[in-house]
Amino acid sequence: MLSVRVSEKTRRAVARRARASGRTESAVVRQAIEDYVERESTEAPYEALRSLLGLVRDGPSDLSERSGDRVRSLLLARRSGRK
């Protein structure tokens, strides 16, 4: 058993959500807590993205090394386009 105190504003929001979804207030709160615990229990942000890392195969390999050069050229091009 768990007892939680919330503001009146939050209680009303939970009640509205319960009515809109056809569930009890307890069911809405349980789901919110489960979602929160699942989201917060991730070991690190890296873990959430691990399957995507290293999948990019296109583009220049030295992009991060020359980012200042790229920004400078974009700004110069913008400036010359205004004149």
mmCIF file of the N, C-alpha and C atoms, coordinates in Angstrom:
data_MODEL
# 
_entry.id   MODEL 
# 
loop_
_atom_site.group_PDB 
_atom_site.id 
_atom_site.type_symbol 
_atom_site.label_atom_id 
_atom_site.label_alt_id 
_atom_site.label_comp_id 
_atom_site.label_asym_id 
_atom_site.label_entity_id 
_atom_site.label_seq_id 
_atom_site.pdbx_PDB_ins_code 
_atom_site.Cartn_x 
_atom_site.Cartn_y 
_atom_site.Cartn_z 
_atom_site.occupancy 
_atom_site.B_iso_or_equiv 
_atom_site.pdbx_formal_charge 
_atom_site.auth_seq_id 
_atom_site.auth_comp_id 
_atom_site.auth_asym_id 
_atom_site.auth_atom_id 
_atom_site.pdbx_PDB_model_num 
ATOM 1   N N  . MET A 1 1  ? 0.855   -1.180 0.000   1.00 0.00 ? 1  MET A N  1 
ATOM 2   C CA . MET A 1 1  ? 0.000   0.000  0.000   1.00 0.00 ? 1  MET A CA 1 
ATOM 3   C C  . MET A 1 1  ? 0.889   1.226  0.000   1.00 0.00 ? 1  MET A C  1 
ATOM 4   N N  . LEU A 1 2  ? 0.474   2.222  -0.730  1.00 0.00 ? 2  LEU A N  1 
ATOM 5   C CA . LEU A 1 2  ? 1.215   3.473  -0.847  1.00 0.00 ? 2  LEU A CA 1 
ATOM 6   C C  . LEU A 1 2  ? 0.218   4.611  -0.776  1.00 0.00 ? 2  LEU A C  1 
ATOM 7   N N  . SER A 1 3  ? 0.548   5.611  -0.016  1.00 0.00 ? 3  SER A N  1 
ATOM 8   C CA . SER A 1 3  ? -0.315  6.774  0.107   1.00 0.00 ? 3  SER A CA 1 
ATOM 9   C C  . SER A 1 3  ? 0.488   7.992  -0.341  1.00 0.00 ? 3  SER A C  1 
ATOM 10  N N  . VAL A 1 4  ? -0.098  8.782  -1.218  1.00 0.00 ? 4  VAL A N  1 
ATOM 11  C CA . VAL A 1 4  ? 0.594   9.949  -1.766  1.00 0.00 ? 4  VAL A CA 1 
ATOM 12  C C  . VAL A 1 4  ? -0.312  11.159 -1.663  1.00 0.00 ? 4  VAL A C  1 
ATOM 13  N N  . ARG A 1 5  ? 0.254   12.255 -1.213  1.00 0.00 ? 5  ARG A N  1 
ATOM 14  C CA . ARG A 1 5  ? -0.492  13.517 -1.169  1.00 0.00 ? 5  ARG A CA 1 
ATOM 15  C C  . ARG A 1 5  ? -0.126  14.339 -2.387  1.00 0.00 ? 5  ARG A C  1 
ATOM 16  N N  . VAL A 1 6  ? -1.141  14.864 -3.042  1.00 0.00 ? 6  VAL A N  1 
ATOM 17  C CA . VAL A 1 6  ? -0.919  15.708 -4.216  1.00 0.00 ? 6  VAL A CA 1 
ATOM 18  C C  . VAL A 1 6  ? -1.721  16.995 -4.049  1.00 0.00 ? 6  VAL A C  1 
ATOM 19  N N  . SER A 1 7  ? -1.370  17.982 -4.833  1.00 0.00 ? 7  SER A N  1 
ATOM 20  C CA . SER A 1 7  ? -2.096  19.247 -4.786  1.00 0.00 ? 7  SER A CA 1 
ATOM 21  C C  . SER A 1 7  ? -3.514  19.051 -5.318  1.00 0.00 ? 7  SER A C  1 
ATOM 22  N N  . GLU A 1 8  ? -4.371  19.972 -4.980  1.00 0.00 ? 8  GLU A N  1 
ATOM 23  C CA . GLU A 1 8  ? -5.753  19.915 -5.471  1.00 0.00 ? 8  GLU A CA 1 
ATOM 24  C C  . GLU A 1 8  ? -5.788  19.987 -6.992  1.00 0.00 ? 8  GLU A C  1 
ATOM 25  N N  . LYS A 1 9  ? -4.907  20.788 -7.557  1.00 0.00 ? 9  LYS A N  1 
ATOM 26  C CA . LYS A 1 9  ? -4.828  20.909 -9.014  1.00 0.00 ? 9  LYS A CA 1 
ATOM 27  C C  . LYS A 1 9  ? -4.489  19.557 -9.648  1.00 0.00 ? 9  LYS A C  1 
ATOM 28  N N  . THR A 1 10 ? -3.526  18.849 -9.071  1.00 0.00 ? 10 THR A N  1 
ATOM 29  C CA . THR A 1 10 ? -3.139  17.534 -9.585  1.00 0.00 ? 10 THR A CA 1 
ATOM 30  C C  . THR A 1 10 ? -4.258  16.529 -9.399  1.00 0.00 ? 10 THR A C  1 
ATOM 31  N N  . ARG A 1 11 ? -4.921  16.567 -8.251  1.00 0.00 ? 11 ARG A N  1 
ATOM 32  C CA . ARG A 1 11 ? -6.033  15.648 -8.004  1.00 0.00 ? 11 ARG A CA 1 
ATOM 33  C C  . ARG A 1 11 ? -7.133  15.839 -9.044  1.00 0.00 ? 11 ARG A C  1 
ATOM 34  N N  . ARG A 1 12 ? -7.447  17.105 -9.353  1.00 0.00 ? 12 ARG A N  1 
ATOM 35  C CA . ARG A 1 12 ? -8.484  17.382 -10.364 1.00 0.00 ? 12 ARG A CA 1 
ATOM 36  C C  . ARG A 1 12 ? -8.049  16.890 -11.750 1.00 0.00 ? 12 ARG A C  1 
ATOM 37  N N  . ALA A 1 13 ? -6.763  17.071 -12.065 1.00 0.00 ? 13 ALA A N  1 
ATOM 38  C CA . ALA A 1 13 ? -6.251  16.618 -13.361 1.00 0.00 ? 13 ALA A CA 1 
ATOM 39  C C  . ALA A 1 13 ? -6.340  15.095 -13.466 1.00 0.00 ? 13 ALA A C  1 
ATOM 40  N N  . VAL A 1 14 ? -6.013  14.400 -12.392 1.00 0.00 ? 14 VAL A N  1 
ATOM 41  C CA . VAL A 1 14 ? -6.116  12.935 -12.376 1.00 0.00 ? 14 VAL A CA 1 
ATOM 42  C C  . VAL A 1 14 ? -7.578  12.515 -12.549 1.00 0.00 ? 14 VAL A C  1 
ATOM 43  N N  . ALA A 1 15 ? -8.465  13.196 -11.869 1.00 0.00 ? 15 ALA A N  1 
ATOM 44  C CA . ALA A 1 15 ? -9.898  12.873 -11.975 1.00 0.00 ? 15 ALA A CA 1 
ATOM 45  C C  . ALA A 1 15 ? -10.392 13.093 -13.404 1.00 0.00 ? 15 ALA A C  1 
ATOM 46  N N  . ARG A 1 16 ? -9.972  14.189 -14.041 1.00 0.00 ? 16 ARG A N  1 
ATOM 47  C CA . ARG A 1 16 ? -10.381 14.449 -15.432 1.00 0.00 ? 16 ARG A CA 1 
ATOM 48  C C  . ARG A 1 16 ? -9.847  13.359 -16.359 1.00 0.00 ? 16 ARG A C  1 
ATOM 49  N N  . ARG A 1 17 ? -8.587  12.989 -16.155 1.00 0.00 ? 17 ARG A N  1 
ATOM 50  C CA . ARG A 1 17 ? -7.984  11.965 -16.999 1.00 0.00 ? 17 ARG A CA 1 
ATOM 51  C C  . ARG A 1 17 ? -8.686  10.625 -16.808 1.00 0.00 ? 17 ARG A C  1 
ATOM 52  N N  . ALA A 1 18 ? -9.047  10.323 -15.570 1.00 0.00 ? 18 ALA A N  1 
ATOM 53  C CA . ALA A 1 18 ? -9.749  9.070  -15.277 1.00 0.00 ? 18 ALA A CA 1 
ATOM 54  C C  . ALA A 1 18 ? -11.102 9.047  -15.984 1.00 0.00 ? 18 ALA A C  1 
ATOM 55  N N  . ARG A 1 19 ? -11.850 10.144 -15.866 1.00 0.00 ? 19 ARG A N  1 
ATOM 56  C CA . ARG A 1 19 ? -13.167 10.195 -16.533 1.00 0.00 ? 19 ARG A CA 1 
ATOM 57  C C  . ARG A 1 19 ? -13.023 10.071 -18.045 1.00 0.00 ? 19 ARG A C  1 
ATOM 58  N N  . ALA A 1 20 ? -12.045 10.791 -18.612 1.00 0.00 ? 20 ALA A N  1 
ATOM 59  C CA . ALA A 1 20 ? -11.860 10.789 -20.064 1.00 0.00 ? 20 ALA A CA 1 
ATOM 60  C C  . ALA A 1 20 ? -11.461 9.419  -20.593 1.00 0.00 ? 20 ALA A C  1 
ATOM 61  N N  . SER A 1 21 ? -10.733 8.662  -19.798 1.00 0.00 ? 21 SER A N  1 
ATOM 62  C CA . SER A 1 21 ? -10.256 7.355  -20.259 1.00 0.00 ? 21 SER A CA 1 
ATOM 63  C C  . SER A 1 21 ? -11.126 6.199  -19.791 1.00 0.00 ? 21 SER A C  1 
ATOM 64  N N  . GLY A 1 22 ? -12.134 6.495  -18.953 1.00 0.00 ? 22 GLY A N  1 
ATOM 65  C CA . GLY A 1 22 ? -13.010 5.438  -18.456 1.00 0.00 ? 22 GLY A CA 1 
ATOM 66  C C  . GLY A 1 22 ? -12.344 4.532  -17.435 1.00 0.00 ? 22 GLY A C  1 
ATOM 67  N N  . ARG A 1 23 ? -11.310 5.047  -16.769 1.00 0.00 ? 23 ARG A N  1 
ATOM 68  C CA . ARG A 1 23 ? -10.607 4.258  -15.752 1.00 0.00 ? 23 ARG A CA 1 
ATOM 69  C C  . ARG A 1 23 ? -10.807 4.910  -14.401 1.00 0.00 ? 23 ARG A C  1 
ATOM 70  N N  . THR A 1 24 ? -10.393 4.212  -13.368 1.00 0.00 ? 24 THR A N  1 
ATOM 71  C CA . THR A 1 24 ? -10.464 4.787  -12.030 1.00 0.00 ? 24 THR A CA 1 
ATOM 72  C C  . THR A 1 24 ? -9.260  5.713  -11.831 1.00 0.00 ? 24 THR A C  1 
ATOM 73  N N  . GLU A 1 25 ? -9.382  6.594  -10.835 1.00 0.00 ? 25 GLU A N  1 
ATOM 74  C CA . GLU A 1 25 ? -8.261  7.471  -10.508 1.00 0.00 ? 25 GLU A CA 1 
ATOM 75  C C  . GLU A 1 25 ? -7.052  6.641  -10.088 1.00 0.00 ? 25 GLU A C  1 
ATOM 76  N N  . SER A 1 26 ? -7.280  5.585  -9.348  1.00 0.00 ? 26 SER A N  1 
ATOM 77  C CA . SER A 1 26 ? -6.181  4.716  -8.924  1.00 0.00 ? 26 SER A CA 1 
ATOM 78  C C  . SER A 1 26 ? -5.459  4.105  -10.123 1.00 0.00 ? 26 SER A C  1 
ATOM 79  N N  . ALA A 1 27 ? -6.218  3.690  -11.127 1.00 0.00 ? 27 ALA A N  1 
ATOM 80  C CA . ALA A 1 27 ? -5.608  3.097  -12.322 1.00 0.00 ? 27 ALA A CA 1 
ATOM 81  C C  . ALA A 1 27 ? -4.747  4.124  -13.058 1.00 0.00 ? 27 ALA A C  1 
ATOM 82  N N  . VAL A 1 28 ? -5.218  5.360  -13.127 1.00 0.00 ? 28 VAL A N  1 
ATOM 83  C CA . VAL A 1 28 ? -4.455  6.426  -13.787 1.00 0.00 ? 28 VAL A CA 1 
ATOM 84  C C  . VAL A 1 28 ? -3.154  6.687  -13.036 1.00 0.00 ? 28 VAL A C  1 
ATOM 85  N N  . VAL A 1 29 ? -3.234  6.774  -11.719 1.00 0.00 ? 29 VAL A N  1 
ATOM 86  C CA . VAL A 1 29 ? -2.046  7.028  -10.902 1.00 0.00 ? 29 VAL A CA 1 
ATOM 87  C C  . VAL A 1 29 ? -1.082  5.854  -10.991 1.00 0.00 ? 29 VAL A C  1 
ATOM 88  N N  . ARG A 1 30 ? -1.591  4.619  -10.931 1.00 0.00 ? 30 ARG A N  1 
ATOM 89  C CA . ARG A 1 30 ? -0.723  3.445  -11.052 1.00 0.00 ? 30 ARG A CA 1 
ATOM 90  C C  . ARG A 1 30 ? 0.044   3.461  -12.370 1.00 0.00 ? 30 ARG A C  1 
ATOM 91  N N  . GLN A 1 31 ? -0.674  3.739  -13.454 1.00 0.00 ? 31 GLN A N  1 
ATOM 92  C CA . GLN A 1 31 ? -0.030  3.769  -14.770 1.00 0.00 ? 31 GLN A CA 1 
ATOM 93  C C  . GLN A 1 31 ? 1.022   4.866  -14.838 1.00 0.00 ? 31 GLN A C  1 
ATOM 94  N N  . ALA A 1 32 ? 0.726   6.032  -14.284 1.00 0.00 ? 32 ALA A N  1 
ATOM 95  C CA . ALA A 1 32 ? 1.689   7.139  -14.288 1.00 0.00 ? 32 ALA A CA 1 
ATOM 96  C C  . ALA A 1 32 ? 2.948   6.766  -13.513 1.00 0.00 ? 32 ALA A C  1 
ATOM 97  N N  . ILE A 1 33 ? 2.781   6.118  -12.383 1.00 0.00 ? 33 ILE A N  1 
ATOM 98  C CA . ILE A 1 33 ? 3.937   5.707  -11.582 1.00 0.00 ? 33 ILE A CA 1 
ATOM 99  C C  . ILE A 1 33 ? 4.744   4.642  -12.321 1.00 0.00 ? 33 ILE A C  1 
ATOM 100 N N  . GLU A 1 34 ? 4.060   3.662  -12.906 1.00 0.00 ? 34 GLU A N  1 
ATOM 101 C CA . GLU A 1 34 ? 4.759   2.622  -13.666 1.00 0.00 ? 34 GLU A CA 1 
ATOM 102 C C  . GLU A 1 34 ? 5.541   3.228  -14.827 1.00 0.00 ? 34 GLU A C  1 
ATOM 103 N N  . ASP A 1 35 ? 4.928   4.161  -15.558 1.00 0.00 ? 35 ASP A N  1 
ATOM 104 C CA . ASP A 1 35 ? 5.615   4.819  -16.672 1.00 0.00 ? 35 ASP A CA 1 
ATOM 105 C C  . ASP A 1 35 ? 6.841   5.577  -16.182 1.00 0.00 ? 35 ASP A C  1 
ATOM 106 N N  . TYR A 1 36 ? 6.696   6.278  -15.072 1.00 0.00 ? 36 TYR A N  1 
ATOM 107 C CA . TYR A 1 36 ? 7.803   7.042  -14.509 1.00 0.00 ? 36 TYR A CA 1 
ATOM 108 C C  . TYR A 1 36 ? 8.950   6.127  -14.093 1.00 0.00 ? 36 TYR A C  1 
ATOM 109 N N  . VAL A 1 37 ? 8.629   5.067  -13.381 1.00 0.00 ? 37 VAL A N  1 
ATOM 110 C CA . VAL A 1 37 ? 9.662   4.150  -12.897 1.00 0.00 ? 37 VAL A CA 1 
ATOM 111 C C  . VAL A 1 37 ? 10.390  3.510  -14.079 1.00 0.00 ? 37 VAL A C  1 
ATOM 112 N N  . GLU A 1 38 ? 9.645   3.106  -15.097 1.00 0.00 ? 38 GLU A N  1 
ATOM 113 C CA . GLU A 1 38 ? 10.260  2.494  -16.272 1.00 0.00 ? 38 GLU A CA 1 
ATOM 114 C C  . GLU A 1 38 ? 11.177  3.488  -16.978 1.00 0.00 ? 38 GLU A C  1 
ATOM 115 N N  . ARG A 1 39 ? 10.730  4.705  -17.135 1.00 0.00 ? 39 ARG A N  1 
ATOM 116 C CA . ARG A 1 39 ? 11.515  5.737  -17.816 1.00 0.00 ? 39 ARG A CA 1 
ATOM 117 C C  . ARG A 1 39 ? 12.767  6.102  -17.018 1.00 0.00 ? 39 ARG A C  1 
ATOM 118 N N  . GLU A 1 40 ? 12.639  6.206  -15.705 1.00 0.00 ? 40 GLU A N  1 
ATOM 119 C CA . GLU A 1 40 ? 13.749  6.620  -14.857 1.00 0.00 ? 40 GLU A CA 1 
ATOM 120 C C  . GLU A 1 40 ? 14.716  5.490  -14.519 1.00 0.00 ? 40 GLU A C  1 
ATOM 121 N N  . SER A 1 41 ? 14.322  4.259  -14.738 1.00 0.00 ? 41 SER A N  1 
ATOM 122 C CA . SER A 1 41 ? 15.184  3.144  -14.364 1.00 0.00 ? 41 SER A CA 1 
ATOM 123 C C  . SER A 1 41 ? 16.220  2.817  -15.432 1.00 0.00 ? 41 SER A C  1 
ATOM 124 N N  . THR A 1 42 ? 16.180  3.514  -16.544 1.00 0.00 ? 42 THR A N  1 
ATOM 125 C CA . THR A 1 42 ? 17.177  3.299  -17.582 1.00 0.00 ? 42 THR A CA 1 
ATOM 126 C C  . THR A 1 42 ? 18.553  3.597  -16.999 1.00 0.00 ? 42 THR A C  1 
ATOM 127 N N  . GLU A 1 43 ? 19.507  2.737  -17.265 1.00 0.00 ? 43 GLU A N  1 
ATOM 128 C CA . GLU A 1 43 ? 20.840  2.885  -16.695 1.00 0.00 ? 43 GLU A CA 1 
ATOM 129 C C  . GLU A 1 43 ? 21.476  4.220  -17.062 1.00 0.00 ? 43 GLU A C  1 
ATOM 130 N N  . ALA A 1 44 ? 21.406  4.587  -18.321 1.00 0.00 ? 44 ALA A N  1 
ATOM 131 C CA . ALA A 1 44 ? 21.997  5.842  -18.775 1.00 0.00 ? 44 ALA A CA 1 
ATOM 132 C C  . ALA A 1 44 ? 21.359  6.209  -20.109 1.00 0.00 ? 44 ALA A C  1 
ATOM 133 N N  . PRO A 1 45 ? 21.386  7.480  -20.485 1.00 0.00 ? 45 PRO A N  1 
ATOM 134 C CA . PRO A 1 45 ? 20.840  7.866  -21.796 1.00 0.00 ? 45 PRO A CA 1 
ATOM 135 C C  . PRO A 1 45 ? 21.496  7.079  -22.929 1.00 0.00 ? 45 PRO A C  1 
ATOM 136 N N  . TYR A 1 46 ? 22.766  6.757  -22.762 1.00 0.00 ? 46 TYR A N  1 
ATOM 137 C CA . TYR A 1 46 ? 23.469  5.974  -23.770 1.00 0.00 ? 46 TYR A CA 1 
ATOM 138 C C  . TYR A 1 46 ? 22.736  4.659  -24.053 1.00 0.00 ? 46 TYR A C  1 
ATOM 139 N N  . GLU A 1 47 ? 22.237  4.016  -22.999 1.00 0.00 ? 47 GLU A N  1 
ATOM 140 C CA . GLU A 1 47 ? 21.562  2.730  -23.167 1.00 0.00 ? 47 GLU A CA 1 
ATOM 141 C C  . GLU A 1 47 ? 20.341  2.847  -24.074 1.00 0.00 ? 47 GLU A C  1 
ATOM 142 N N  . ALA A 1 48 ? 19.612  3.946  -23.966 1.00 0.00 ? 48 ALA A N  1 
ATOM 143 C CA . ALA A 1 48 ? 18.416  4.132  -24.785 1.00 0.00 ? 48 ALA A CA 1 
ATOM 144 C C  . ALA A 1 48 ? 18.766  4.291  -26.265 1.00 0.00 ? 48 ALA A C  1 
ATOM 145 N N  . LEU A 1 49 ? 19.950  4.810  -26.553 1.00 0.00 ? 49 LEU A N  1 
ATOM 146 C CA . LEU A 1 49 ? 20.350  5.070  -27.935 1.00 0.00 ? 49 LEU A CA 1 
ATOM 147 C C  . LEU A 1 49 ? 21.381  4.077  -28.466 1.00 0.00 ? 49 LEU A C  1 
ATOM 148 N N  . ARG A 1 50 ? 21.795  3.153  -27.643 1.00 0.00 ? 50 ARG A N  1 
ATOM 149 C CA . ARG A 1 50 ? 22.889  2.257  -28.007 1.00 0.00 ? 50 ARG A CA 1 
ATOM 150 C C  . ARG A 1 50 ? 22.661  1.547  -29.336 1.00 0.00 ? 50 ARG A C  1 
ATOM 151 N N  . SER A 1 51 ? 21.448  1.128  -29.607 1.00 0.00 ? 51 SER A N  1 
ATOM 152 C CA . SER A 1 51 ? 21.189  0.403  -30.848 1.00 0.00 ? 51 SER A CA 1 
ATOM 153 C C  . SER A 1 51 ? 21.314  1.300  -32.075 1.00 0.00 ? 51 SER A C  1 
ATOM 154 N N  . LEU A 1 52 ? 21.271  2.613  -31.886 1.00 0.00 ? 52 LEU A N  1 
ATOM 155 C CA . LEU A 1 52 ? 21.370  3.539  -33.017 1.00 0.00 ? 52 LEU A CA 1 
ATOM 156 C C  . LEU A 1 52 ? 22.783  4.059  -33.245 1.00 0.00 ? 52 LEU A C  1 
ATOM 157 N N  . LEU A 1 53 ? 23.627  3.975  -32.250 1.00 0.00 ? 53 LEU A N  1 
ATOM 158 C CA . LEU A 1 53 ? 24.972  4.523  -32.356 1.00 0.00 ? 53 LEU A CA 1 
ATOM 159 C C  . LEU A 1 53 ? 25.797  3.749  -33.378 1.00 0.00 ? 53 LEU A C  1 
ATOM 160 N N  . GLY A 1 54 ? 26.499  4.501  -34.198 1.00 0.00 ? 54 GLY A N  1 
ATOM 161 C CA . GLY A 1 54 ? 27.353  3.890  -35.195 1.00 0.00 ? 54 GLY A CA 1 
ATOM 162 C C  . GLY A 1 54 ? 26.638  3.483  -36.462 1.00 0.00 ? 54 GLY A C  1 
ATOM 163 N N  . LEU A 1 55 ? 25.368  3.838  -36.609 1.00 0.00 ? 55 LEU A N  1 
ATOM 164 C CA . LEU A 1 55 ? 24.617  3.438  -37.793 1.00 0.00 ? 55 LEU A CA 1 
ATOM 165 C C  . LEU A 1 55 ? 24.748  4.412  -38.955 1.00 0.00 ? 55 LEU A C  1 
ATOM 166 N N  . VAL A 1 56 ? 25.243  5.604  -38.705 1.00 0.00 ? 56 VAL A N  1 
ATOM 167 C CA . VAL A 1 56 ? 25.373  6.599  -39.762 1.00 0.00 ? 56 VAL A CA 1 
ATOM 168 C C  . VAL A 1 56 ? 26.624  6.275  -40.559 1.00 0.00 ? 56 VAL A C  1 
ATOM 169 N N  . ARG A 1 57 ? 26.461  6.090  -41.838 1.00 0.00 ? 57 ARG A N  1 
ATOM 170 C CA . ARG A 1 57 ? 27.592  5.693  -42.674 1.00 0.00 ? 57 ARG A CA 1 
ATOM 171 C C  . ARG A 1 57 ? 27.947  6.764  -43.705 1.00 0.00 ? 57 ARG A C  1 
ATOM 172 N N  . ASP A 1 58 ? 27.135  7.769  -43.870 1.00 0.00 ? 58 ASP A N  1 
ATOM 173 C CA . ASP A 1 58 ? 27.367  8.794  -44.877 1.00 0.00 ? 58 ASP A CA 1 
ATOM 174 C C  . ASP A 1 58 ? 27.868  10.076 -44.239 1.00 0.00 ? 58 ASP A C  1 
ATOM 175 N N  . GLY A 1 59 ? 28.395  10.945 -45.044 1.00 0.00 ? 59 GLY A N  1 
ATOM 176 C CA . GLY A 1 59 ? 28.864  12.232 -44.569 1.00 0.00 ? 59 GLY A CA 1 
ATOM 177 C C  . GLY A 1 59 ? 30.360  12.234 -44.366 1.00 0.00 ? 59 GLY A C  1 
ATOM 178 N N  . PRO A 1 60 ? 30.923  13.423 -44.248 1.00 0.00 ? 60 PRO A N  1 
ATOM 179 C CA . PRO A 1 60 ? 32.376  13.519 -44.086 1.00 0.00 ? 60 PRO A CA 1 
ATOM 180 C C  . PRO A 1 60 ? 32.824  12.965 -42.740 1.00 0.00 ? 60 PRO A C  1 
ATOM 181 N N  . SER A 1 61 ? 33.942  12.266 -42.740 1.00 0.00 ? 61 SER A N  1 
ATOM 182 C CA . SER A 1 61 ? 34.429  11.645 -41.512 1.00 0.00 ? 61 SER A CA 1 
ATOM 183 C C  . SER A 1 61 ? 35.051  12.650 -40.553 1.00 0.00 ? 61 SER A C  1 
ATOM 184 N N  . ASP A 1 62 ? 35.421  13.838 -41.049 1.00 0.00 ? 62 ASP A N  1 
ATOM 185 C CA . ASP A 1 62 ? 36.066  14.836 -40.193 1.00 0.00 ? 62 ASP A CA 1 
ATOM 186 C C  . ASP A 1 62 ? 35.115  15.970 -39.818 1.00 0.00 ? 62 ASP A C  1 
ATOM 187 N N  . LEU A 1 63 ? 33.821  15.714 -39.852 1.00 0.00 ? 63 LEU A N  1 
ATOM 188 C CA . LEU A 1 63 ? 32.829  16.760 -39.627 1.00 0.00 ? 63 LEU A CA 1 
ATOM 189 C C  . LEU A 1 63 ? 33.001  17.433 -38.273 1.00 0.00 ? 63 LEU A C  1 
ATOM 190 N N  . SER A 1 64 ? 33.202  16.661 -37.229 1.00 0.00 ? 64 SER A N  1 
ATOM 191 C CA . SER A 1 64 ? 33.330  17.271 -35.907 1.00 0.00 ? 64 SER A CA 1 
ATOM 192 C C  . SER A 1 64 ? 34.639  18.043 -35.770 1.00 0.00 ? 64 SER A C  1 
ATOM 193 N N  . GLU A 1 65 ? 35.650  17.664 -36.508 1.00 0.00 ? 65 GLU A N  1 
ATOM 194 C CA . GLU A 1 65 ? 36.933  18.354 -36.444 1.00 0.00 ? 65 GLU A CA 1 
ATOM 195 C C  . GLU A 1 65 ? 36.890  19.700 -37.147 1.00 0.00 ? 65 GLU A C  1 
ATOM 196 N N  . ARG A 1 66 ? 36.035  19.819 -38.145 1.00 0.00 ? 66 ARG A N  1 
ATOM 197 C CA . ARG A 1 66 ? 36.003  21.040 -38.943 1.00 0.00 ? 66 ARG A CA 1 
ATOM 198 C C  . ARG A 1 66 ? 34.705  21.817 -38.782 1.00 0.00 ? 66 ARG A C  1 
ATOM 199 N N  . SER A 1 67 ? 34.006  21.630 -37.688 1.00 0.00 ? 67 SER A N  1 
ATOM 200 C CA . SER A 1 67 ? 32.714  22.292 -37.520 1.00 0.00 ? 67 SER A CA 1 
ATOM 201 C C  . SER A 1 67 ? 32.851  23.812 -37.507 1.00 0.00 ? 67 SER A C  1 
ATOM 202 N N  . GLY A 1 68 ? 33.927  24.337 -36.927 1.00 0.00 ? 68 GLY A N  1 
ATOM 203 C CA . GLY A 1 68 ? 34.146  25.785 -36.912 1.00 0.00 ? 68 GLY A CA 1 
ATOM 204 C C  . GLY A 1 68 ? 34.291  26.335 -38.316 1.00 0.00 ? 68 GLY A C  1 
ATOM 205 N N  . ASP A 1 69 ? 35.003  25.599 -39.167 1.00 0.00 ? 69 ASP A N  1 
ATOM 206 C CA . ASP A 1 69 ? 35.162  26.024 -40.561 1.00 0.00 ? 69 ASP A CA 1 
ATOM 207 C C  . ASP A 1 69 ? 33.814  26.058 -41.270 1.00 0.00 ? 69 ASP A C  1 
ATOM 208 N N  . ARG A 1 70 ? 33.006  25.061 -41.020 1.00 0.00 ? 70 ARG A N  1 
ATOM 209 C CA . ARG A 1 70 ? 31.681  24.976 -41.670 1.00 0.00 ? 70 ARG A CA 1 
ATOM 210 C C  . ARG A 1 70 ? 30.783  26.133 -41.231 1.00 0.00 ? 70 ARG A C  1 
ATOM 211 N N  . VAL A 1 71 ? 30.766  26.422 -39.936 1.00 0.00 ? 71 VAL A N  1 
ATOM 212 C CA . VAL A 1 71 ? 29.948  27.519 -39.418 1.00 0.00 ? 71 VAL A CA 1 
ATOM 213 C C  . VAL A 1 71 ? 30.435  28.839 -40.010 1.00 0.00 ? 71 VAL A C  1 
ATOM 214 N N  . ARG A 1 72 ? 31.747  29.030 -40.039 1.00 0.00 ? 72 ARG A N  1 
ATOM 215 C CA . ARG A 1 72 ? 32.312  30.265 -40.584 1.00 0.00 ? 72 ARG A CA 1 
ATOM 216 C C  . ARG A 1 72 ? 31.910  30.446 -42.048 1.00 0.00 ? 72 ARG A C  1 
ATOM 217 N N  . SER A 1 73 ? 31.987  29.385 -42.835 1.00 0.00 ? 73 SER A N  1 
ATOM 218 C CA . SER A 1 73 ? 31.627  29.507 -44.254 1.00 0.00 ? 73 SER A CA 1 
ATOM 219 C C  . SER A 1 73 ? 30.138  29.780 -44.432 1.00 0.00 ? 73 SER A C  1 
ATOM 220 N N  . LEU A 1 74 ? 29.304  29.191 -43.597 1.00 0.00 ? 74 LEU A N  1 
ATOM 221 C CA . LEU A 1 74 ? 27.864  29.468 -43.672 1.00 0.00 ? 74 LEU A CA 1 
ATOM 222 C C  . LEU A 1 74 ? 27.560  30.918 -43.330 1.00 0.00 ? 74 LEU A C  1 
ATOM 223 N N  . LEU A 1 75 ? 28.229  31.440 -42.296 1.00 0.00 ? 75 LEU A N  1 
ATOM 224 C CA . LEU A 1 75 ? 28.005  32.842 -41.912 1.00 0.00 ? 75 LEU A CA 1 
ATOM 225 C C  . LEU A 1 75 ? 28.504  33.787 -43.001 1.00 0.00 ? 75 LEU A C  1 
ATOM 226 N N  . LEU A 1 76 ? 29.649  33.507 -43.567 1.00 0.00 ? 76 LEU A N  1 
ATOM 227 C CA . LEU A 1 76 ? 30.174  34.343 -44.649 1.00 0.00 ? 76 LEU A CA 1 
ATOM 228 C C  . LEU A 1 76 ? 29.256  34.329 -45.862 1.00 0.00 ? 76 LEU A C  1 
ATOM 229 N N  . ALA A 1 77 ? 28.726  33.151 -46.195 1.00 0.00 ? 77 ALA A N  1 
ATOM 230 C CA . ALA A 1 77 ? 27.807  33.032 -47.326 1.00 0.00 ? 77 ALA A CA 1 
ATOM 231 C C  . ALA A 1 77 ? 26.538  33.827 -47.049 1.00 0.00 ? 77 ALA A C  1 
ATOM 232 N N  . ARG A 1 78 ? 26.053  33.770 -45.841 1.00 0.00 ? 78 ARG A N  1 
ATOM 233 C CA . ARG A 1 78 ? 24.851  34.511 -45.483 1.00 0.00 ? 78 ARG A CA 1 
ATOM 234 C C  . ARG A 1 78 ? 25.100  36.010 -45.591 1.00 0.00 ? 78 ARG A C  1 
ATOM 235 N N  . ARG A 1 79 ? 26.231  36.453 -45.062 1.00 0.00 ? 79 ARG A N  1 
ATOM 236 C CA . ARG A 1 79 ? 26.577  37.870 -45.083 1.00 0.00 ? 79 ARG A CA 1 
ATOM 237 C C  . ARG A 1 79 ? 26.701  38.368 -46.532 1.00 0.00 ? 79 ARG A C  1 
ATOM 238 N N  . SER A 1 80 ? 27.368  37.606 -47.381 1.00 0.00 ? 80 SER A N  1 
ATOM 239 C CA . SER A 1 80 ? 27.566  38.037 -48.774 1.00 0.00 ? 80 SER A CA 1 
ATOM 240 C C  . SER A 1 80 ? 26.259  38.017 -49.545 1.00 0.00 ? 80 SER A C  1 
ATOM 241 N N  . GLY A 1 81 ? 25.319  37.197 -49.159 1.00 0.00 ? 81 GLY A N  1 
ATOM 242 C CA . GLY A 1 81 ? 24.022  37.140 -49.809 1.00 0.00 ? 81 GLY A CA 1 
ATOM 243 C C  . GLY A 1 81 ? 23.155  38.343 -49.491 1.00 0.00 ? 81 GLY A C  1 
ATOM 244 N N  . ARG A 1 82 ? 23.432  39.019 -48.388 1.00 0.00 ? 82 ARG A N  1 
ATOM 245 C CA . ARG A 1 82 ? 22.634  40.190 -47.982 1.00 0.00 ? 82 ARG A CA 1 
ATOM 246 C C  . ARG A 1 82 ? 23.065  41.458 -48.656 1.00 0.00 ? 82 ARG A C  1 
ATOM 247 N N  . LYS A 1 83 ? 24.307  41.509 -49.118 1.00 0.00 ? 83 LYS A N  1 
ATOM 248 C CA . LYS A 1 83 ? 24.827  42.734 -49.718 1.00 0.00 ? 83 LYS A CA 1 
ATOM 249 C C  . LYS A 1 83 ? 24.310  42.952 -51.093 1.00 0.00 ? 83 LYS A C  1 
# 
